[in-house]
Amino acid sequence: MELKWLLCVTLLALGILAVQAHDMDEDDADDVVDIEDDLDDGIEEVEESKSETSSPPPAPKVAYRAPVPTGEVYFAESFDKGTLDGWILSRAKKDDTDDEIAKYDGKWEVQEMKETKLPGDKGLVMVTRAKHHAISSKLYKPFVFDTKPLIIQYEVNFQNGIECGGAYVKLLSKTPELNLDQFHDKTPYTIMFGPDKCGEDYKLHFIFRHKNPKTGKYEEKHAKRPDADLKTYFTDKKTHLYTLVLNPDNSFEILVDQTVVNSGNLLNDMSPPVNPPREIEDPNDQKPEDWDERPKIPDPDAVKPDDWDEDAPAKIADENAVKPEGWLDDEPEYVADPDAEKPEDWDEDMDGEWEAPQIANPKCETAPGCGTWQRPMIDNPNYKGKWKPPMIDNVNYQGIWKPRKIPNPDFFEDLEPFKMTPVSAVGLELWSMTSDIFFDNFIICSDRAVADDWASDGWGLKKAADGAAEPGVVSQMMAAAEERPWLWVVYILTVALPVFLVVLFCCSGKKQPSAAEYKKTDAPQADVVDDEKEEEKDKGEKDEEEEEEDANEEKLGSDADLGSASQEEEEEEEEEDRKPASEEEETMNRSPRNRKPRKD
């Protein structure tokens, strides 16, 4: 046990020495810099060449090329041309908003990402913060919701993180009034999809506007919140791929980085539901005055007991308590500080009569207490509190009243909510408290394979480039230890401690003494004695068998011999004599020279 504790202390000491060595290396590095200032140019060139040769090889580069749709699409935009051709900036103003912030004057630019690993890969960047931004573009052709699925896919990178703001896209409804130059928050849309965050509320919207077939009014239907944790997509500053797949059978899937994070059905998983209930509560129905909703009532026949004292206090003084010896009744708990002095600027007319501050009475420090002694309070065993009659079942209980159901006058049943209002444009209408949100590689199509190919040629390259540029696990651990030297202790304990413990437990068993060690002394050893006993016993049994065989042969050769009977008796006596009382006697009796001669 002491060896194990010594091992742990040793490992901790090694960790501390490693931290100190790291700090000393930094100090030595500063000294080296001072010395190198005095060296000549030739030595500096040699050092530079050495540092260049010792630097790690550069990460492999991933060549970028703009993605190209592999099938029919309704819209595709990679921004790799470096311009906003085909996109329209909104010049609208928000209603019911101060003029200073009502304008959609936020700036959009086509740029590369700040820390791009793919030179030449450009995207749409929302440059400004705390402003209204709106930009849109026409689809190649309107999308009509009939027999083909709808797939919306695009990339987002929160380059500076995100405090409060969205990065969702709107598919604008095809209407005669649609004017992209005046695109604003009230512009009719059919689908809104994408990430949104404010505070610690991380959302991934899927909203569609459903038309009531009876009233003709539109109502927003929100998909249920996904069960997946979305925080990483907002905080890791990586490019993420957002995909919405909407099928004619009313099913939908929401994917992030080609992984499903939410799915459902337009008929069952939207809030509020697409179809209203068949029946509703009658708004004119009222609860009868005599309706009794009380399951329990006080027992009307119960009577308060005569000995029930409602006035008894909950606490009483302990009559058995005794004042401790040495209690100072005449000494107060607090006294005026004798060392306190009245401030020089004290004005009795303004501040009143000055009094020294109170401090704990020093005489009470050694005494059990000071001041008037009072008995401690204890629970009153006779306390019962206010009497209440017991509760019993209410025989008149009628249950919780609910208004009666009536047919819903607004009921309708739309079994094909997928057949939404056609869309003819895509737009971004956003407000954000964080700048430089990066958008890229928009595509709207009906073929899943086309969307996957587009993702592979765009987002897939970004992912590959990020993976190639990321250092290995060992390099990341070393870099972290350079910033936080205490991690060296963790590394040493994590790696070295298990190895030493395995060696310790495997090699710390009790060592059995060898046979050679027993030869160092003539004293009997437990294991050796046992072995000798076994050997002597086996030898004795073998001698007995040989003697029995000899006796049988002699008996057969001299059947007429009169002394054969006596010989057998003597042999039996010899056998009894051969059972020694001790191991030494048994050894002597088994020796041939100690055997008794046979009588013919």
Solvent accessible surface area in square Angstrom, and as a share of the most:
residue,aa,sasa,rsa
1,M,155,0.69
2,E,150,0.67
3,L,105,0.52
4,K,60,0.25
5,W,157,0.55
6,L,112,0.56
7,L,26,0.13
8,C,45,0.27
9,V,90,0.52
10,T,61,0.36
11,L,1,0.01
12,L,88,0.44
13,A,45,0.35
14,L,84,0.42
15,G,0,0.00
16,I,97,0.49
17,L,103,0.51
18,A,29,0.22
19,V,34,0.19
20,Q,94,0.42
21,A,46,0.36
22,H,20,0.09
23,D,63,0.33
24,M,119,0.53
25,D,88,0.46
26,E,90,0.40
27,D,86,0.44
28,D,74,0.38
29,A,51,0.39
30,D,87,0.45
31,D,78,0.40
32,V,74,0.42
33,V,88,0.50
34,D,91,0.47
35,I,105,0.53
36,E,62,0.28
37,D,106,0.55
38,D,126,0.65
39,L,62,0.31
40,D,89,0.46
41,D,104,0.54
42,G,41,0.40
43,I,74,0.38
44,E,66,0.29
45,E,112,0.50
46,V,77,0.44
47,E,74,0.33
48,E,102,0.46
49,S,53,0.34
50,K,119,0.51
51,S,65,0.42
52,E,124,0.56
53,T,115,0.67
54,S,89,0.58
55,S,63,0.41
56,P,114,0.71
57,P,116,0.73
58,P,125,0.79
59,A,50,0.39
60,P,100,0.63
61,K,191,0.81
62,V,35,0.20
63,A,92,0.71
64,Y,41,0.16
65,R,186,0.68
66,A,45,0.35
67,P,9,0.06
68,V,104,0.60
69,P,45,0.28
70,T,87,0.50
71,G,36,0.35
72,E,98,0.44
73,V,19,0.11
74,Y,18,0.07
75,F,7,0.03
76,A,14,0.11
77,E,39,0.17
78,S,17,0.11
79,F,2,0.01
80,D,32,0.17
81,K,182,0.77
82,G,30,0.29
83,T,64,0.37
84,L,47,0.23
85,D,108,0.56
86,G,59,0.57
87,W,21,0.07
88,I,71,0.36
89,L,87,0.44
90,S,6,0.04
91,R,181,0.66
92,A,4,0.03
93,K,108,0.46
94,K,44,0.19
95,D,92,0.48
96,D,151,0.78
97,T,44,0.26
98,D,101,0.53
99,D,109,0.57
100,E,166,0.74
101,I,86,0.44
102,A,2,0.02
103,K,101,0.43
104,Y,14,0.05
105,D,70,0.37
106,G,11,0.11
107,K,124,0.53
108,W,14,0.05
109,E,74,0.33
110,V,27,0.15
111,Q,63,0.28
112,E,64,0.29
113,M,28,0.13
114,K,122,0.52
115,E,145,0.65
116,T,36,0.21
117,K,85,0.36
118,L,3,0.01
119,P,105,0.66
120,G,31,0.30
121,D,3,0.01
122,K,58,0.25
123,G,0,0.00
124,L,0,0.00
125,V,0,0.00
126,M,0,0.00
127,V,39,0.22
128,T,27,0.16
129,R,117,0.43
130,A,34,0.27
131,K,79,0.33
132,H,17,0.08
133,H,0,0.00
134,A,4,0.03
135,I,0,0.00
136,S,0,0.00
137,S,6,0.04
138,K,109,0.46
139,L,13,0.07
140,Y,135,0.51
141,K,84,0.35
142,P,53,0.33
143,F,1,0.00
144,V,81,0.47
145,F,8,0.03
146,D,65,0.33
147,T,114,0.66
148,K,92,0.39
149,P,38,0.24
150,L,0,0.00
151,I,1,0.01
152,I,4,0.02
153,Q,4,0.02
154,Y,0,0.00
155,E,1,0.00
156,V,1,0.01
157,N,8,0.04
158,F,5,0.02
159,Q,23,0.10
160,N,62,0.32
161,G,12,0.11
162,I,16,0.08
163,E,111,0.50
164,C,37,0.22
165,G,6,0.06
166,G,3,0.03
167,A,0,0.00
168,Y,37,0.14
169,V,1,0.01
170,K,9,0.04
171,L,1,0.00
172,L,0,0.00
173,S,3,0.02
174,K,111,0.47
175,T,43,0.25
176,P,134,0.84
177,E,138,0.62
178,L,30,0.15
179,N,79,0.41
180,L,8,0.04
181,D,34,0.18
182,Q,79,0.35
183,F,0,0.00
184,H,44,0.20
185,D,43,0.22
186,K,129,0.55
187,T,13,0.08
188,P,59,0.37
189,Y,16,0.06
190,T,1,0.01
191,I,1,0.00
192,M,20,0.09
193,F,0,0.00
194,G,0,0.00
195,P,1,0.00
196,D,30,0.16
197,K,18,0.08
198,C,72,0.43
199,G,45,0.43
200,E,134,0.60
201,D,56,0.29
202,Y,28,0.11
203,K,69,0.29
204,L,15,0.07
205,H,29,0.13
206,F,3,0.01
207,I,6,0.03
208,F,0,0.00
209,R,48,0.17
210,H,12,0.06
211,K,108,0.46
212,N,35,0.18
213,P,86,0.54
214,K,114,0.48
215,T,80,0.47
216,G,34,0.33
217,K,149,0.63
218,Y,86,0.33
219,E,88,0.40
220,E,73,0.33
221,K,5,0.02
222,H,72,0.32
223,A,18,0.14
224,K,98,0.41
225,R,143,0.52
226,P,24,0.15
227,D,151,0.78
228,A,43,0.33
229,D,115,0.60
230,L,10,0.05
231,K,94,0.40
232,T,77,0.45
233,Y,43,0.16
234,F,4,0.01
235,T,69,0.40
236,D,44,0.23
237,K,117,0.50
238,K,93,0.40
239,T,11,0.06
240,H,13,0.06
241,L,1,0.00
242,Y,3,0.01
243,T,6,0.04
244,L,0,0.00
245,V,7,0.04
246,L,0,0.00
247,N,41,0.21
248,P,52,0.33
249,D,98,0.51
250,N,12,0.06
251,S,32,0.21
252,F,1,0.01
253,E,55,0.25
254,I,0,0.00
255,L,10,0.05
256,V,1,0.00
257,D,35,0.18
258,Q,86,0.38
259,T,84,0.49
260,V,72,0.41
261,V,18,0.11
262,N,10,0.05
263,S,50,0.32
264,G,19,0.18
265,N,37,0.19
266,L,0,0.00
267,L,53,0.26
268,N,122,0.63
269,D,39,0.20
270,M,11,0.05
271,S,70,0.45
272,P,57,0.36
273,P,86,0.54
274,V,2,0.01
275,N,35,0.18
276,P,35,0.22
277,P,85,0.54
278,R,153,0.56
279,E,91,0.41
280,I,54,0.27
281,E,86,0.39
282,D,11,0.06
283,P,109,0.68
284,N,124,0.64
285,D,31,0.16
286,Q,149,0.66
287,K,93,0.39
288,P,60,0.38
289,E,186,0.84
290,D,123,0.64
291,W,75,0.26
292,D,23,0.12
293,E,54,0.24
294,R,134,0.49
295,P,79,0.50
296,K,104,0.44
297,I,31,0.16
298,P,66,0.42
299,D,32,0.17
300,P,107,0.68
301,D,121,0.63
302,A,30,0.24
303,V,124,0.71
304,K,81,0.34
305,P,60,0.38
306,D,156,0.81
307,D,109,0.57
308,W,64,0.22
309,D,72,0.38
310,E,64,0.29
311,D,131,0.68
312,A,13,0.10
313,P,77,0.48
314,A,50,0.39
315,K,104,0.44
316,I,57,0.29
317,A,37,0.29
318,D,29,0.15
319,E,129,0.58
320,N,135,0.69
321,A,20,0.15
322,V,128,0.73
323,K,83,0.35
324,P,55,0.35
325,E,168,0.75
326,G,50,0.48
327,W,57,0.20
328,L,58,0.29
329,D,63,0.33
330,D,140,0.73
331,E,41,0.19
332,P,66,0.42
333,E,104,0.46
334,Y,130,0.49
335,V,41,0.24
336,A,54,0.42
337,D,33,0.17
338,P,111,0.70
339,D,121,0.63
340,A,28,0.21
341,E,148,0.66
342,K,94,0.40
343,P,61,0.38
344,E,183,0.82
345,D,123,0.64
346,W,80,0.28
347,D,63,0.33
348,E,92,0.41
349,D,136,0.71
350,M,158,0.71
351,D,76,0.39
352,G,31,0.30
353,E,145,0.65
354,W,62,0.22
355,E,137,0.61
356,A,22,0.17
357,P,77,0.48
358,Q,116,0.51
359,I,64,0.33
360,A,63,0.49
361,N,4,0.02
362,P,80,0.51
363,K,122,0.52
364,C,29,0.17
365,E,136,0.61
366,T,134,0.78
367,A,21,0.17
368,P,75,0.47
369,G,12,0.12
370,C,8,0.05
371,G,16,0.15
372,T,113,0.66
373,W,55,0.19
374,Q,142,0.63
375,R,95,0.35
376,P,72,0.45
377,M,114,0.51
378,I,72,0.37
379,D,97,0.50
380,N,17,0.09
381,P,114,0.72
382,N,105,0.54
383,Y,104,0.40
384,K,94,0.40
385,G,11,0.11
386,K,151,0.64
387,W,54,0.19
388,K,152,0.65
389,P,44,0.27
390,P,78,0.49
391,M,110,0.49
392,I,68,0.34
393,D,95,0.49
394,N,10,0.05
395,V,139,0.80
396,N,100,0.51
397,Y,94,0.36
398,Q,93,0.41
399,G,16,0.16
400,I,119,0.60
401,W,53,0.19
402,K,149,0.63
403,P,30,0.19
404,R,142,0.52
405,K,120,0.51
406,I,49,0.25
407,P,107,0.67
408,N,19,0.10
409,P,94,0.59
410,D,88,0.45
411,F,51,0.21
412,F,21,0.09
413,E,96,0.43
414,D,34,0.18
415,L,108,0.54
416,E,92,0.41
417,P,2,0.01
418,F,2,0.01
419,K,116,0.49
420,M,20,0.09
421,T,29,0.17
422,P,42,0.27
423,V,0,0.00
424,S,11,0.07
425,A,0,0.00
426,V,2,0.01
427,G,0,0.00
428,L,1,0.00
429,E,14,0.06
430,L,2,0.01
431,W,86,0.30
432,S,0,0.00
433,M,59,0.26
434,T,12,0.07
435,S,23,0.15
436,D,20,0.10
437,I,0,0.00
438,F,0,0.00
439,F,0,0.00
440,D,0,0.00
441,N,1,0.01
442,F,6,0.02
443,I,1,0.00
444,I,3,0.01
445,C,0,0.00
446,S,22,0.14
447,D,72,0.37
448,R,96,0.35
449,A,59,0.46
450,V,8,0.05
451,A,1,0.01
452,D,60,0.31
453,D,59,0.31
454,W,6,0.02
455,A,1,0.01
456,S,66,0.43
457,D,47,0.25
458,G,0,0.00
459,W,19,0.07
460,G,22,0.21
461,L,38,0.19
462,K,7,0.03
463,K,124,0.53
464,A,53,0.41
465,A,4,0.03
466,D,42,0.22
467,G,46,0.45
468,A,32,0.25
469,A,39,0.31
470,E,86,0.38
471,P,76,0.48
472,G,46,0.44
473,V,112,0.65
474,V,111,0.64
475,S,59,0.38
476,Q,89,0.39
477,M,78,0.35
478,M,87,0.39
479,A,56,0.44
480,A,23,0.18
481,A,0,0.00
482,E,96,0.43
483,E,128,0.58
484,R,102,0.37
485,P,34,0.21
486,W,144,0.51
487,L,24,0.12
488,W,54,0.19
489,V,31,0.18
490,V,65,0.37
491,Y,37,0.14
492,I,41,0.21
493,L,52,0.26
494,T,87,0.51
495,V,99,0.57
496,A,24,0.18
497,L,45,0.22
498,P,66,0.42
499,V,89,0.51
500,F,96,0.40
501,L,53,0.26
502,V,92,0.53
503,V,81,0.47
504,L,21,0.11
505,F,117,0.49
506,C,101,0.60
507,C,104,0.62
508,S,63,0.41
509,G,63,0.60
510,K,192,0.81
511,K,185,0.78
512,Q,140,0.62
513,P,69,0.43
514,S,58,0.38
515,A,74,0.58
516,A,66,0.51
517,E,77,0.35
518,Y,43,0.17
519,K,169,0.72
520,K,169,0.71
521,T,61,0.36
522,D,151,0.78
523,A,56,0.43
524,P,114,0.71
525,Q,53,0.24
526,A,80,0.62
527,D,83,0.43
528,V,46,0.26
529,V,44,0.25
530,D,80,0.41
531,D,83,0.43
532,E,88,0.39
533,K,89,0.38
534,E,107,0.48
535,E,118,0.53
536,E,47,0.21
537,K,118,0.50
538,D,87,0.45
539,K,126,0.54
540,G,2,0.02
541,E,88,0.39
542,K,126,0.53
543,D,20,0.10
544,E,63,0.28
545,E,107,0.48
546,E,84,0.38
547,E,34,0.15
548,E,91,0.41
549,E,106,0.47
550,D,68,0.35
551,A,21,0.16
552,N,88,0.45
553,E,118,0.53
554,E,53,0.24
555,K,111,0.47
556,L,140,0.70
557,G,71,0.68
558,S,42,0.27
559,D,111,0.58
560,A,97,0.75
561,D,60,0.31
562,L,174,0.87
563,G,22,0.21
564,S,30,0.20
565,A,64,0.50
566,S,56,0.36
567,Q,29,0.13
568,E,70,0.32
569,E,106,0.48
570,E,47,0.21
571,E,37,0.17
572,E,105,0.47
573,E,100,0.45
574,E,25,0.11
575,E,63,0.28
576,E,120,0.54
577,D,75,0.39
578,R,31,0.11
579,K,153,0.65
580,P,32,0.20
581,A,101,0.78
582,S,54,0.35
583,E,68,0.31
584,E,136,0.61
585,E,83,0.37
586,E,20,0.09
587,T,71,0.41
588,M,117,0.52
589,N,48,0.25
590,R,34,0.12
591,S,29,0.18
592,P,100,0.63
593,R,216,0.79
594,N,69,0.35
595,R,100,0.36
596,K,123,0.52
597,P,120,0.76
598,R,140,0.51
599,K,136,0.58
600,D,161,0.83
